[in-house]
Amino acid sequence: MLRSKPKQNPADTSMPKKTKKQKLRAEKLRQTQFQISMAGPVKPQVGEAIPSPEISLPVKAELKEKTVGTAQTINTGSADSHVKKDLLKISLFTVFALVIQVVLYYLLRG
């Protein structure tokens, strides 16, 4: 008999597969987090400062270079005007719908 492949969920096919390098990074991160969580809280002696654990996540150099050179500013003026225009459209549509309902009510009532 021929076996057919199990049907996959369309959502599963949209996610790209992880590379071996990404899997190794994730495993290393899990191990360091597990070690930190297993260490548990340590009671410091009086007068000693509590050292904070330093965890550095690997960052791709190429991504770092791209983001350093470009600074983006957010123009809030245009965002506000778009919101105001949308609210005006919604309000006008709502008033129009209510007027139509009142007119239909009086026309169909009598």
C-alpha positions in Angstrom: 0.0 0.0 0.0 1.1 3.5 -0.7 1.4 5.8 2.3 0.4 9.3 1.8 2.1 12.2 3.7 0.3 13.4 6.7 -1.7 16.6 6.0 0.0 19.6 7.4 -1.7 22.6 8.8 -1.3 25.6 6.4 0.0 27.7 9.4 2.9 25.2 9.8 4.2 25.7 6.3 4.4 29.4 6.6 7.1 29.4 9.3 10.6 29.0 7.9 12.6 26.0 9.3 15.3 26.8 11.8 18.9 26.2 10.8 21.3 24.1 12.8 23.1 27.2 14.0 19.8 28.7 15.4 19.0 25.4 17.1 22.4 25.3 18.8 22.0 28.9 20.0 18.6 28.2 21.4 19.9 25.1 23.2 22.8 27.0 24.6 20.4 29.7 25.8 18.1 27.2 27.4 21.1 25.6 29.2 22.3 28.9 30.6 18.8 29.8 31.8 18.4 26.4 33.4 21.8 26.8 35.2 20.8 30.2 36.5 17.4 28.9 37.7 19.0 25.9 39.4 21.5 28.1 41.3 18.6 29.5 43.2 18.6 32.5 45.5 21.8 32.8 47.5 21.7 34.7 50.8 24.5 37.3 50.7 26.6 38.0 53.7 26.2 41.3 55.4 28.1 44.0 53.6 28.5 42.1 50.3 27.0 43.5 47.1 24.6 41.2 45.2 26.2 40.3 41.9 23.7 40.3 39.0 24.1 37.5 36.4 25.2 38.8 33.1 23.7 37.1 30.1 24.7 38.2 26.7 22.6 37.0 23.8 24.3 36.5 20.4 23.7 39.3 18.0 24.3 39.1 14.3 27.0 41.5 13.3 25.3 42.3 10.0 22.1 43.2 11.7 24.0 45.4 14.2 25.7 47.3 11.3 22.4 48.0 9.5 20.6 49.4 12.5 23.5 51.6 13.8 23.7 53.7 10.6 20.0 54.5 10.3 18.1 56.5 12.8 14.3 56.7 12.3 12.2 59.4 13.6 8.5 58.9 14.1 6.3 61.6 12.7 3.4 61.8 15.1 1.7 64.6 13.3 0.7 62.5 10.4 -0.4 59.6 12.6 -2.7 62.0 14.6 -4.2 63.4 11.4 -5.0 59.9 10.1 -6.7 59.0 13.4 -8.7 62.2 13.3 -9.8 61.6 9.8 -10.8 58.0 10.6 -12.8 59.2 13.7 -14.5 61.8 11.5 -15.5 59.2 8.9 -16.8 56.8 11.6 -18.8 59.6 13.3 -20.3 60.7 10.0 -21.2 57.2 9.0 -22.8 56.6 12.4 -24.9 59.7 12.3 -26.0 58.8 8.7 -27.0 55.3 9.8 -29.0 56.7 12.7 -30.8 59.2 10.5 -31.7 56.5 8.0 -33.1 54.3 10.9 -35.2 57.2 12.2 -36.5 58.0 8.8 -37.4 54.3 8.1 -39.0 54.0 11.5 -41.4 56.9 10.8 -42.1 55.8 7.2 -42.8 52.2 8.0 -44.8 53.1 11.2 -47.5 55.1 9.6 
